[in-house]
Amino acid sequence: MKEVILPDMGEEVEEATVSFWHHEEGDKVTKGENLVEITTEKASFQVEAPVSGILSKISAGEGEVVKSGQVLGIIEEE
């Protein structure tokens, strides 16, 4: 099991919004592929899958406000 965590976005950015998940729970994902799009006041960026496996849980849904270090989802490694 590997947690997908929102990385540190810098000192000036404390929170962001989950814009779009590229996969749904139960989907197979590959390490390094775009998993979820995050939007801040200044920019949008992609969080990549840290490992290959099955996206077993989405902890932060589209439209939710999240903070650096927060768990976005969980991947069960194959």
N, CA, C and O atoms as a Maestro MAE file, in Angstrom:
{
 s_m_m2io_version
 :::
 2.0.0
}

f_m_ct {
 s_m_title
 :::
 protein
 m_atom[312] {
  # First column is atom index #
  i_m_mmod_type
  r_m_x_coord
  r_m_y_coord
  r_m_z_coord
  i_m_residue_number
  s_m_chain_name
  s_m_pdb_residue_name
  s_m_pdb_atom_name
  i_m_atomic_number
  :::
  1 25 0.853 -1.188 0.000 1 A "MET " " N  " 7
  2 3 0.000 0.000 0.000 1 A "MET " " CA " 6
  3 2 0.889 1.238 0.000 1 A "MET " " C  " 6
  4 15 1.821 1.338 0.797 1 A "MET " " O  " 8
  5 25 0.601 2.175 -0.891 2 A "LYS " " N  " 7
  6 3 1.368 3.415 -0.979 2 A "LYS " " CA " 6
  7 2 0.392 4.582 -1.011 2 A "LYS " " C  " 6
  8 15 -0.527 4.614 -1.830 2 A "LYS " " O  " 8
  9 25 0.601 5.540 -0.112 3 A "GLU " " N  " 7
  10 3 -0.247 6.728 -0.091 3 A "GLU " " CA " 6
  11 2 0.194 7.711 -1.170 3 A "GLU " " C  " 6
  12 15 1.387 7.912 -1.396 3 A "GLU " " O  " 8
  13 25 -0.784 8.317 -1.827 4 A "VAL " " N  " 7
  14 3 -0.526 9.402 -2.766 4 A "VAL " " CA " 6
  15 2 -0.698 10.684 -1.958 4 A "VAL " " C  " 6
  16 15 -1.795 10.985 -1.487 4 A "VAL " " O  " 8
  17 25 0.384 11.436 -1.801 5 A "ILE " " N  " 7
  18 3 0.383 12.599 -0.921 5 A "ILE " " CA " 6
  19 2 0.578 13.873 -1.727 5 A "ILE " " C  " 6
  20 15 1.374 13.906 -2.665 5 A "ILE " " O  " 8
  21 25 -0.151 14.923 -1.360 6 A "LEU " " N  " 7
  22 3 0.035 16.223 -1.997 6 A "LEU " " CA " 6
  23 2 1.398 16.761 -1.576 6 A "LEU " " C  " 6
  24 15 1.641 16.969 -0.387 6 A "LEU " " O  " 8
  25 25 2.294 16.989 -2.543 7 A "PRO " " N  " 7
  26 3 3.626 17.469 -2.179 7 A "PRO " " CA " 6
  27 2 3.598 18.902 -1.658 7 A "PRO " " C  " 6
  28 15 2.618 19.628 -1.830 7 A "PRO " " O  " 8
  29 25 4.702 19.290 -1.017 8 A "ASP " " N  " 7
  30 3 4.857 20.667 -0.539 8 A "ASP " " CA " 6
  31 2 4.856 21.586 -1.752 8 A "ASP " " C  " 6
  32 15 5.612 21.370 -2.698 8 A "ASP " " O  " 8
  33 25 4.016 22.602 -1.727 9 A "MET " " N  " 7
  34 3 3.872 23.503 -2.863 9 A "MET " " CA " 6
  35 2 4.592 24.829 -2.648 9 A "MET " " C  " 6
  36 15 4.425 25.754 -3.443 9 A "MET " " O  " 8
  37 25 5.377 24.937 -1.603 10 A "GLY " " N  " 7
  38 3 6.083 26.180 -1.326 10 A "GLY " " CA " 6
  39 2 5.468 26.899 -0.149 10 A "GLY " " C  " 6
  40 15 4.321 26.644 0.218 10 A "GLY " " O  " 8
  41 25 6.238 27.805 0.444 11 A "GLU " " N  " 7
  42 3 5.810 28.496 1.656 11 A "GLU " " CA " 6
  43 2 4.565 29.354 1.468 11 A "GLU " " C  " 6
  44 15 3.753 29.482 2.385 11 A "GLU " " O  " 8
  45 25 4.412 29.940 0.290 12 A "GLU " " N  " 7
  46 3 3.292 30.860 0.067 12 A "GLU " " CA " 6
  47 2 1.968 30.148 -0.215 12 A "GLU " " C  " 6
  48 15 0.903 30.757 -0.117 12 A "GLU " " O  " 8
  49 25 2.033 28.858 -0.565 13 A "VAL " " N  " 7
  50 3 0.834 28.114 -0.926 13 A "VAL " " CA " 6
  51 2 0.518 27.107 0.171 13 A "VAL " " C  " 6
  52 15 1.258 26.145 0.374 13 A "VAL " " O  " 8
  53 25 -0.576 27.335 0.871 14 A "GLU " " N  " 7
  54 3 -0.952 26.451 1.976 14 A "GLU " " CA " 6
  55 2 -2.000 25.429 1.592 14 A "GLU " " C  " 6
  56 15 -2.066 24.355 2.190 14 A "GLU " " O  " 8
  57 25 -2.831 25.751 0.589 15 A "GLU " " N  " 7
  58 3 -3.873 24.817 0.194 15 A "GLU " " CA " 6
  59 2 -4.119 24.887 -1.306 15 A "GLU " " C  " 6
  60 15 -3.745 25.848 -1.979 15 A "GLU " " O  " 8
  61 25 -4.755 23.844 -1.802 16 A "ALA " " N  " 7
  62 3 -5.069 23.738 -3.224 16 A "ALA " " CA " 6
  63 2 -6.383 22.989 -3.366 16 A "ALA " " C  " 6
  64 15 -6.911 22.458 -2.388 16 A "ALA " " O  " 8
  65 25 -6.908 22.946 -4.576 17 A "THR " " N  " 7
  66 3 -8.165 22.257 -4.843 17 A "THR " " CA " 6
  67 2 -7.918 21.094 -5.794 17 A "THR " " C  " 6
  68 15 -7.193 21.228 -6.780 17 A "THR " " O  " 8
  69 25 -8.527 19.952 -5.489 18 A "VAL " " N  " 7
  70 3 -8.463 18.805 -6.391 18 A "VAL " " CA " 6
  71 2 -9.361 19.133 -7.589 18 A "VAL " " C  " 6
  72 15 -10.573 19.282 -7.440 18 A "VAL " " O  " 8
  73 25 -8.757 19.243 -8.777 19 A "SER " " N  " 7
  74 3 -9.509 19.612 -9.973 19 A "SER " " CA " 6
  75 2 -10.085 18.414 -10.702 19 A "SER " " C  " 6
  76 15 -11.248 18.413 -11.105 19 A "SER " " O  " 8
  77 25 -9.237 17.374 -10.868 20 A "PHE " " N  " 7
  78 3 -9.656 16.275 -11.730 20 A "PHE " " CA " 6
  79 2 -8.833 15.030 -11.446 20 A "PHE " " C  " 6
  80 15 -7.605 15.094 -11.389 20 A "PHE " " O  " 8
  81 25 -9.495 13.913 -11.269 21 A "TRP " " N  " 7
  82 3 -8.812 12.623 -11.156 21 A "TRP " " CA " 6
  83 2 -8.795 12.001 -12.547 21 A "TRP " " C  " 6
  84 15 -9.828 11.932 -13.214 21 A "TRP " " O  " 8
  85 25 -7.630 11.550 -12.982 22 A "HIS " " N  " 7
  86 3 -7.500 10.904 -14.291 22 A "HIS " " CA " 6
  87 2 -7.945 9.446 -14.239 22 A "HIS " " C  " 6
  88 15 -8.138 8.822 -15.283 22 A "HIS " " O  " 8
  89 25 -8.110 8.897 -13.036 23 A "HIS " " N  " 7
  90 3 -8.522 7.504 -12.853 23 A "HIS " " CA " 6
  91 2 -9.603 7.433 -11.787 23 A "HIS " " C  " 6
  92 15 -9.793 8.367 -11.008 23 A "HIS " " O  " 8
  93 25 -10.306 6.306 -11.767 24 A "GLU " " N  " 7
  94 3 -11.312 6.038 -10.746 24 A "GLU " " CA " 6
  95 2 -10.810 4.925 -9.837 24 A "GLU " " C  " 6
  96 15 -9.870 4.210 -10.182 24 A "GLU " " O  " 8
  97 25 -11.438 4.782 -8.676 25 A "GLU " " N  " 7
  98 3 -11.086 3.678 -7.784 25 A "GLU " " CA " 6
  99 2 -11.219 2.369 -8.543 25 A "GLU " " C  " 6
  100 15 -12.185 2.149 -9.274 25 A "GLU " " O  " 8
  101 25 -10.226 1.502 -8.354 26 A "GLY " " N  " 7
  102 3 -10.227 0.205 -9.019 26 A "GLY " " CA " 6
  103 2 -9.422 0.186 -10.308 26 A "GLY " " C  " 6
  104 15 -9.152 -0.886 -10.849 26 A "GLY " " O  " 8
  105 25 -9.033 1.361 -10.812 27 A "ASP " " N  " 7
  106 3 -8.252 1.424 -12.043 27 A "ASP " " CA " 6
  107 2 -6.795 1.056 -11.796 27 A "ASP " " C  " 6
  108 15 -6.243 1.311 -10.726 27 A "ASP " " O  " 8
  109 25 -6.185 0.447 -12.819 28 A "LYS " " N  " 7
  110 3 -4.760 0.150 -12.781 28 A "LYS " " CA " 6
  111 2 -3.998 1.417 -13.164 28 A "LYS " " C  " 6
  112 15 -4.356 2.088 -14.132 28 A "LYS " " O  " 8
  113 25 -2.950 1.746 -12.411 29 A "VAL " " N  " 7
  114 3 -2.131 2.928 -12.693 29 A "VAL " " CA " 6
  115 2 -0.664 2.506 -12.806 29 A "VAL " " C  " 6
  116 15 -0.247 1.487 -12.256 29 A "VAL " " O  " 8
  117 25 0.094 3.308 -13.527 30 A "THR " " N  " 7
  118 3 1.509 3.043 -13.741 30 A "THR " " CA " 6
  119 2 2.333 4.148 -13.103 30 A "THR " " C  " 6
  120 15 1.995 5.327 -13.205 30 A "THR " " O  " 8
  121 25 3.408 3.761 -12.450 31 A "LYS " " N  " 7
  122 3 4.296 4.720 -11.798 31 A "LYS " " CA " 6
  123 2 4.689 5.820 -12.788 31 A "LYS " " C  " 6
  124 15 5.095 5.542 -13.916 31 A "LYS " " O  " 8
  125 25 4.561 7.077 -12.342 32 A "GLY " " N  " 7
  126 3 4.957 8.228 -13.146 32 A "GLY " " CA " 6
  127 2 3.865 8.828 -14.004 32 A "GLY " " C  " 6
  128 15 4.031 9.931 -14.526 32 A "GLY " " O  " 8
  129 25 2.736 8.122 -14.167 33 A "GLU " " N  " 7
  130 3 1.668 8.708 -14.983 33 A "GLU " " CA " 6
  131 2 0.859 9.704 -14.159 33 A "GLU " " C  " 6
  132 15 0.795 9.609 -12.933 33 A "GLU " " O  " 8
  133 25 0.240 10.668 -14.855 34 A "ASN " " N  " 7
  134 3 -0.580 11.657 -14.166 34 A "ASN " " CA " 6
  135 2 -1.758 10.974 -13.504 34 A "ASN " " C  " 6
  136 15 -2.478 10.188 -14.120 34 A "ASN " " O  " 8
  137 25 -1.937 11.297 -12.224 35 A "LEU " " N  " 7
  138 3 -2.986 10.658 -11.443 35 A "LEU " " CA " 6
  139 2 -4.098 11.642 -11.108 35 A "LEU " " C  " 6
  140 15 -5.281 11.333 -11.251 35 A "LEU " " O  " 8
  141 25 -3.697 12.845 -10.655 36 A "VAL " " N  " 7
  142 3 -4.687 13.830 -10.227 36 A "VAL " " CA " 6
  143 2 -4.162 15.238 -10.513 36 A "VAL " " C  " 6
  144 15 -2.974 15.519 -10.349 36 A "VAL " " O  " 8
  145 25 -5.069 16.114 -10.943 37 A "GLU " " N  " 7
  146 3 -4.721 17.510 -11.210 37 A "GLU " " CA " 6
  147 2 -5.116 18.356 -10.010 37 A "GLU " " C  " 6
  148 15 -6.226 18.244 -9.491 37 A "GLU " " O  " 8
  149 25 -4.189 19.204 -9.578 38 A "ILE " " N  " 7
  150 3 -4.377 20.076 -8.431 38 A "ILE " " CA " 6
  151 2 -4.286 21.526 -8.901 38 A "ILE " " C  " 6
  152 15 -3.437 21.850 -9.731 38 A "ILE " " O  " 8
  153 25 -5.143 22.398 -8.384 39 A "THR " " N  " 7
  154 3 -5.121 23.806 -8.763 39 A "THR " " CA " 6
  155 2 -4.927 24.680 -7.533 39 A "THR " " C  " 6
  156 15 -5.598 24.506 -6.516 39 A "THR " " O  " 8
  157 25 -3.992 25.628 -7.644 40 A "THR " " N  " 7
  158 3 -3.794 26.638 -6.603 40 A "THR " " CA " 6
  159 2 -4.286 27.970 -7.165 40 A "THR " " C  " 6
  160 15 -4.792 28.028 -8.286 40 A "THR " " O  " 8
  161 25 -4.136 29.033 -6.386 41 A "GLU " " N  " 7
  162 3 -4.542 30.354 -6.870 41 A "GLU " " CA " 6
  163 2 -3.741 30.775 -8.099 41 A "GLU " " C  " 6
  164 15 -4.230 31.539 -8.931 41 A "GLU " " O  " 8
  165 25 -2.514 30.276 -8.210 42 A "LYS " " N  " 7
  166 3 -1.615 30.730 -9.268 42 A "LYS " " CA " 6
  167 2 -1.415 29.748 -10.413 42 A "LYS " " C  " 6
  168 15 -1.085 30.166 -11.523 42 A "LYS " " O  " 8
  169 25 -1.607 28.453 -10.173 43 A "ALA " " N  " 7
  170 3 -1.278 27.476 -11.217 43 A "ALA " " CA " 6
  171 2 -1.990 26.149 -10.995 43 A "ALA " " C  " 6
  172 15 -2.567 25.889 -9.940 43 A "ALA " " O  " 8
  173 25 -1.925 25.317 -12.039 44 A "SER " " N  " 7
  174 3 -2.401 23.936 -11.952 44 A "SER " " CA " 6
  175 2 -1.200 23.032 -12.156 44 A "SER " " C  " 6
  176 15 -0.280 23.372 -12.900 44 A "SER " " O  " 8
  177 25 -1.204 21.880 -11.496 45 A "PHE " " N  " 7
  178 3 -0.138 20.922 -11.707 45 A "PHE " " CA " 6
  179 2 -0.659 19.517 -11.489 45 A "PHE " " C  " 6
  180 15 -1.735 19.316 -10.925 45 A "PHE " " O  " 8
  181 25 0.125 18.541 -11.946 46 A "GLN " " N  " 7
  182 3 -0.247 17.140 -11.870 46 A "GLN " " CA " 6
  183 2 0.507 16.452 -10.741 46 A "GLN " " C  " 6
  184 15 1.684 16.730 -10.511 46 A "GLN " " O  " 8
  185 25 -0.172 15.560 -10.042 47 A "VAL " " N  " 7
  186 3 0.482 14.675 -9.079 47 A "VAL " " CA " 6
  187 2 0.561 13.316 -9.767 47 A "VAL " " C  " 6
  188 15 -0.449 12.781 -10.226 47 A "VAL " " O  " 8
  189 25 1.775 12.764 -9.834 48 A "GLU " " N  " 7
  190 3 1.985 11.493 -10.516 48 A "GLU " " CA " 6
  191 2 1.830 10.312 -9.559 48 A "GLU " " C  " 6
  192 15 1.973 10.449 -8.344 48 A "GLU " " O  " 8
  193 25 1.540 9.169 -10.129 49 A "ALA " " N  " 7
  194 3 1.458 7.935 -9.347 49 A "ALA " " CA " 6
  195 2 2.861 7.581 -8.848 49 A "ALA " " C  " 6
  196 15 3.785 7.459 -9.652 49 A "ALA " " O  " 8
  197 25 3.032 7.414 -7.526 50 A "PRO " " N  " 7
  198 3 4.360 7.106 -6.986 50 A "PRO " " CA " 6
  199 2 4.786 5.657 -7.221 50 A "PRO " " C  " 6
  200 15 5.975 5.346 -7.158 50 A "PRO " " O  " 8
  201 25 3.836 4.777 -7.487 51 A "VAL " " N  " 7
  202 3 4.097 3.358 -7.748 51 A "VAL " " CA " 6
  203 2 3.058 2.846 -8.749 51 A "VAL " " C  " 6
  204 15 2.043 3.500 -8.986 51 A "VAL " " O  " 8
  205 25 3.314 1.689 -9.325 52 A "SER " " N  " 7
  206 3 2.329 1.020 -10.174 52 A "SER " " CA " 6
  207 2 1.450 0.138 -9.295 52 A "SER " " C  " 6
  208 15 1.908 -0.417 -8.297 52 A "SER " " O  " 8
  209 25 0.185 0.018 -9.681 53 A "GLY " " N  " 7
  210 3 -0.733 -0.818 -8.923 53 A "GLY " " CA " 6
  211 2 -2.170 -0.450 -9.208 53 A "GLY " " C  " 6
  212 15 -2.491 0.048 -10.287 53 A "GLY " " O  " 8
  213 25 -3.036 -0.695 -8.241 54 A "ILE " " N  " 7
  214 3 -4.467 -0.418 -8.359 54 A "ILE " " CA " 6
  215 2 -4.813 0.753 -7.441 54 A "ILE " " C  " 6
  216 15 -4.496 0.736 -6.252 54 A "ILE " " O  " 8
  217 25 -5.471 1.777 -8.010 55 A "LEU " " N  " 7
  218 3 -5.947 2.901 -7.197 55 A "LEU " " CA " 6
  219 2 -7.120 2.391 -6.368 55 A "LEU " " C  " 6
  220 15 -8.249 2.308 -6.853 55 A "LEU " " O  " 8
  221 25 -6.842 2.053 -5.122 56 A "SER " " N  " 7
  222 3 -7.865 1.406 -4.297 56 A "SER " " CA " 6
  223 2 -8.764 2.392 -3.572 56 A "SER " " C  " 6
  224 15 -9.892 2.052 -3.212 56 A "SER " " O  " 8
  225 25 -8.276 3.620 -3.352 57 A "LYS " " N  " 7
  226 3 -9.101 4.585 -2.626 57 A "LYS " " CA " 6
  227 2 -8.747 6.004 -3.046 57 A "LYS " " C  " 6
  228 15 -7.573 6.350 -3.177 57 A "LYS " " O  " 8
  229 25 -9.775 6.821 -3.256 58 A "ILE " " N  " 7
  230 3 -9.604 8.257 -3.466 58 A "ILE " " CA " 6
  231 2 -10.065 8.931 -2.185 58 A "ILE " " C  " 6
  232 15 -11.242 8.873 -1.828 58 A "ILE " " O  " 8
  233 25 -9.127 9.570 -1.497 59 A "SER " " N  " 7
  234 3 -9.423 10.188 -0.197 59 A "SER " " CA " 6
  235 2 -9.877 11.630 -0.313 59 A "SER " " C  " 6
  236 15 -10.566 12.141 0.570 59 A "SER " " O  " 8
  237 25 -9.494 12.290 -1.400 60 A "ALA " " N  " 7
  238 3 -9.867 13.691 -1.625 60 A "ALA " " CA " 6
  239 2 -10.510 13.794 -3.002 60 A "ALA " " C  " 6
  240 15 -9.835 13.664 -4.023 60 A "ALA " " O  " 8
  241 25 -11.798 14.025 -3.020 61 A "GLY " " N  " 7
  242 3 -12.537 14.066 -4.273 61 A "GLY " " CA " 6
  243 2 -12.405 15.384 -4.999 61 A "GLY " " C  " 6
  244 15 -11.890 16.363 -4.458 61 A "GLY " " O  " 8
  245 25 -12.880 15.395 -6.237 62 A "GLU " " N  " 7
  246 3 -12.838 16.601 -7.050 62 A "GLU " " CA " 6
  247 2 -13.600 17.725 -6.353 62 A "GLU " " C  " 6
  248 15 -14.710 17.532 -5.856 62 A "GLU " " O  " 8
  249 25 -12.974 18.908 -6.330 63 A "GLY " " N  " 7
  250 3 -13.583 20.071 -5.691 63 A "GLY " " CA " 6
  251 2 -13.175 20.252 -4.239 63 A "GLY " " C  " 6
  252 15 -13.430 21.308 -3.661 63 A "GLY " " O  " 8
  253 25 -12.542 19.241 -3.631 64 A "GLU " " N  " 7
  254 3 -12.118 19.345 -2.230 64 A "GLU " " CA " 6
  255 2 -10.852 20.187 -2.101 64 A "GLU " " C  " 6
  256 15 -9.968 20.141 -2.957 64 A "GLU " " O  " 8
  257 25 -10.782 20.952 -1.024 65 A "VAL " " N  " 7
  258 3 -9.594 21.739 -0.705 65 A "VAL " " CA " 6
  259 2 -8.677 20.869 0.146 65 A "VAL " " C  " 6
  260 15 -9.109 20.268 1.130 65 A "VAL " " O  " 8
  261 25 -7.402 20.808 -0.246 66 A "VAL " " N  " 7
  262 3 -6.424 19.965 0.432 66 A "VAL " " CA " 6
  263 2 -5.195 20.791 0.806 66 A "VAL " " C  " 6
  264 15 -4.944 21.855 0.240 66 A "VAL " " O  " 8
  265 25 -4.437 20.276 1.770 67 A "LYS " " N  " 7
  266 3 -3.226 20.946 2.234 67 A "LYS " " CA " 6
  267 2 -2.011 20.096 1.922 67 A "LYS " " C  " 6
  268 15 -2.129 18.883 1.747 67 A "LYS " " O  " 8
  269 25 -0.838 20.722 1.852 68 A "SER " " N  " 7
  270 3 0.411 19.991 1.617 68 A "SER " " CA " 6
  271 2 0.549 18.869 2.631 68 A "SER " " C  " 6
  272 15 0.293 19.063 3.819 68 A "SER " " O  " 8
  273 25 0.951 17.702 2.164 69 A "GLY " " N  " 7
  274 3 1.137 16.549 3.034 69 A "GLY " " CA " 6
  275 2 -0.103 15.709 3.234 69 A "GLY " " C  " 6
  276 15 -0.030 14.631 3.823 69 A "GLY " " O  " 8
  277 25 -1.242 16.183 2.755 70 A "GLN " " N  " 7
  278 3 -2.492 15.444 2.923 70 A "GLN " " CA " 6
  279 2 -2.536 14.259 1.956 70 A "GLN " " C  " 6
  280 15 -2.036 14.343 0.834 70 A "GLN " " O  " 8
  281 25 -3.142 13.153 2.406 71 A "VAL " " N  " 7
  282 3 -3.293 11.964 1.568 71 A "VAL " " CA " 6
  283 2 -4.431 12.199 0.571 71 A "VAL " " C  " 6
  284 15 -5.553 12.534 0.950 71 A "VAL " " O  " 8
  285 25 -4.109 12.011 -0.717 72 A "LEU " " N  " 7
  286 3 -5.101 12.176 -1.775 72 A "LEU " " CA " 6
  287 2 -5.759 10.854 -2.138 72 A "LEU " " C  " 6
  288 15 -6.935 10.809 -2.497 72 A "LEU " " O  " 8
  289 25 -4.985 9.780 -2.038 73 A "GLY " " N  " 7
  290 3 -5.501 8.465 -2.391 73 A "GLY " " CA " 6
  291 2 -4.527 7.380 -1.979 73 A "GLY " " C  " 6
  292 15 -3.464 7.662 -1.426 73 A "GLY " " O  " 8
  293 25 -4.900 6.130 -2.254 74 A "ILE " " N  " 7
  294 3 -4.071 4.980 -1.898 74 A "ILE " " CA " 6
  295 2 -3.962 4.047 -3.098 74 A "ILE " " C  " 6
  296 15 -4.952 3.743 -3.763 74 A "ILE " " O  " 8
  297 25 -2.730 3.599 -3.360 75 A "ILE " " N  " 7
  298 3 -2.478 2.630 -4.427 75 A "ILE " " CA " 6
  299 2 -2.010 1.329 -3.789 75 A "ILE " " C  " 6
  300 15 -1.075 1.312 -2.989 75 A "ILE " " O  " 8
  301 25 -2.677 0.244 -4.159 76 A "GLU " " N  " 7
  302 3 -2.247 -1.086 -3.726 76 A "GLU " " CA " 6
  303 2 -1.256 -1.590 -4.755 76 A "GLU " " C  " 6
  304 15 -1.601 -1.783 -5.921 76 A "GLU " " O  " 8
  305 25 -0.010 -1.806 -4.316 77 A "GLU " " N  " 7
  306 3 1.023 -2.242 -5.239 77 A "GLU " " CA " 6
  307 2 0.783 -3.683 -5.685 77 A "GLU " " C  " 6
  308 15 0.300 -4.516 -4.919 77 A "GLU " " O  " 8
  309 25 1.131 -3.953 -6.941 78 A "GLU " " N  " 7
  310 3 0.946 -5.303 -7.486 78 A "GLU " " CA " 6
  311 2 2.121 -6.186 -7.128 78 A "GLU " " C  " 6
  312 15 2.147 -7.360 -7.499 78 A "GLU " " O  " 8
  :::
 }
 m_bond[311] {
  # First column is bond index #
  i_m_from
  i_m_to
  i_m_order
  :::
  1 1 2 1
  2 2 3 1
  3 3 4 2
  4 3 5 1
  5 5 6 1
  6 6 7 1
  7 7 8 2
  8 7 9 1
  9 9 10 1
  10 10 11 1
  11 11 12 2
  12 11 13 1
  13 13 14 1
  14 14 15 1
  15 15 16 2
  16 15 17 1
  17 17 18 1
  18 18 19 1
  19 19 20 2
  20 19 21 1
  21 21 22 1
  22 22 23 1
  23 23 24 2
  24 23 25 1
  25 25 26 1
  26 26 27 1
  27 27 28 2
  28 27 29 1
  29 29 30 1
  30 30 31 1
  31 31 32 2
  32 31 33 1
  33 33 34 1
  34 34 35 1
  35 35 36 2
  36 35 37 1
  37 37 38 1
  38 38 39 1
  39 39 40 2
  40 39 41 1
  41 41 42 1
  42 42 43 1
  43 43 44 2
  44 43 45 1
  45 45 46 1
  46 46 47 1
  47 47 48 2
  48 47 49 1
  49 49 50 1
  50 50 51 1
  51 51 52 2
  52 51 53 1
  53 53 54 1
  54 54 55 1
  55 55 56 2
  56 55 57 1
  57 57 58 1
  58 58 59 1
  59 59 60 2
  60 59 61 1
  61 61 62 1
  62 62 63 1
  63 63 64 2
  64 63 65 1
  65 65 66 1
  66 66 67 1
  67 67 68 2
  68 67 69 1
  69 69 70 1
  70 70 71 1
  71 71 72 2
  72 71 73 1
  73 73 74 1
  74 74 75 1
  75 75 76 2
  76 75 77 1
  77 77 78 1
  78 78 79 1
  79 79 80 2
  80 79 81 1
  81 81 82 1
  82 82 83 1
  83 83 84 2
  84 83 85 1
  85 85 86 1
  86 86 87 1
  87 87 88 2
  88 87 89 1
  89 89 90 1
  90 90 91 1
  91 91 92 2
  92 91 93 1
  93 93 94 1
  94 94 95 1
  95 95 96 2
  96 95 97 1
  97 97 98 1
  98 98 99 1
  99 99 100 2
  100 99 101 1
  101 101 102 1
  102 102 103 1
  103 103 104 2
  104 103 105 1
  105 105 106 1
  106 106 107 1
  107 107 108 2
  108 107 109 1
  109 109 110 1
  110 110 111 1
  111 111 112 2
  112 111 113 1
  113 113 114 1
  114 114 115 1
  115 115 116 2
  116 115 117 1
  117 117 118 1
  118 118 119 1
  119 119 120 2
  120 119 121 1
  121 121 122 1
  122 122 123 1
  123 123 124 2
  124 123 125 1
  125 125 126 1
  126 126 127 1
  127 127 128 2
  128 127 129 1
  129 129 130 1
  130 130 131 1
  131 131 132 2
  132 131 133 1
  133 133 134 1
  134 134 135 1
  135 135 136 2
  136 135 137 1
  137 137 138 1
  138 138 139 1
  139 139 140 2
  140 139 141 1
  141 141 142 1
  142 142 143 1
  143 143 144 2
  144 143 145 1
  145 145 146 1
  146 146 147 1
  147 147 148 2
  148 147 149 1
  149 149 150 1
  150 150 151 1
  151 151 152 2
  152 151 153 1
  153 153 154 1
  154 154 155 1
  155 155 156 2
  156 155 157 1
  157 157 158 1
  158 158 159 1
  159 159 160 2
  160 159 161 1
  161 161 162 1
  162 162 163 1
  163 163 164 2
  164 163 165 1
  165 165 166 1
  166 166 167 1
  167 167 168 2
  168 167 169 1
  169 169 170 1
  170 170 171 1
  171 171 172 2
  172 171 173 1
  173 173 174 1
  174 174 175 1
  175 175 176 2
  176 175 177 1
  177 177 178 1
  178 178 179 1
  179 179 180 2
  180 179 181 1
  181 181 182 1
  182 182 183 1
  183 183 184 2
  184 183 185 1
  185 185 186 1
  186 186 187 1
  187 187 188 2
  188 187 189 1
  189 189 190 1
  190 190 191 1
  191 191 192 2
  192 191 193 1
  193 193 194 1
  194 194 195 1
  195 195 196 2
  196 195 197 1
  197 197 198 1
  198 198 199 1
  199 199 200 2
  200 199 201 1
  201 201 202 1
  202 202 203 1
  203 203 204 2
  204 203 205 1
  205 205 206 1
  206 206 207 1
  207 207 208 2
  208 207 209 1
  209 209 210 1
  210 210 211 1
  211 211 212 2
  212 211 213 1
  213 213 214 1
  214 214 215 1
  215 215 216 2
  216 215 217 1
  217 217 218 1
  218 218 219 1
  219 219 220 2
  220 219 221 1
  221 221 222 1
  222 222 223 1
  223 223 224 2
  224 223 225 1
  225 225 226 1
  226 226 227 1
  227 227 228 2
  228 227 229 1
  229 229 230 1
  230 230 231 1
  231 231 232 2
  232 231 233 1
  233 233 234 1
  234 234 235 1
  235 235 236 2
  236 235 237 1
  237 237 238 1
  238 238 239 1
  239 239 240 2
  240 239 241 1
  241 241 242 1
  242 242 243 1
  243 243 244 2
  244 243 245 1
  245 245 246 1
  246 246 247 1
  247 247 248 2
  248 247 249 1
  249 249 250 1
  250 250 251 1
  251 251 252 2
  252 251 253 1
  253 253 254 1
  254 254 255 1
  255 255 256 2
  256 255 257 1
  257 257 258 1
  258 258 259 1
  259 259 260 2
  260 259 261 1
  261 261 262 1
  262 262 263 1
  263 263 264 2
  264 263 265 1
  265 265 266 1
  266 266 267 1
  267 267 268 2
  268 267 269 1
  269 269 270 1
  270 270 271 1
  271 271 272 2
  272 271 273 1
  273 273 274 1
  274 274 275 1
  275 275 276 2
  276 275 277 1
  277 277 278 1
  278 278 279 1
  279 279 280 2
  280 279 281 1
  281 281 282 1
  282 282 283 1
  283 283 284 2
  284 283 285 1
  285 285 286 1
  286 286 287 1
  287 287 288 2
  288 287 289 1
  289 289 290 1
  290 290 291 1
  291 291 292 2
  292 291 293 1
  293 293 294 1
  294 294 295 1
  295 295 296 2
  296 295 297 1
  297 297 298 1
  298 298 299 1
  299 299 300 2
  300 299 301 1
  301 301 302 1
  302 302 303 1
  303 303 304 2
  304 303 305 1
  305 305 306 1
  306 306 307 1
  307 307 308 2
  308 307 309 1
  309 309 310 1
  310 310 311 1
  311 311 312 2
  :::
 }
}
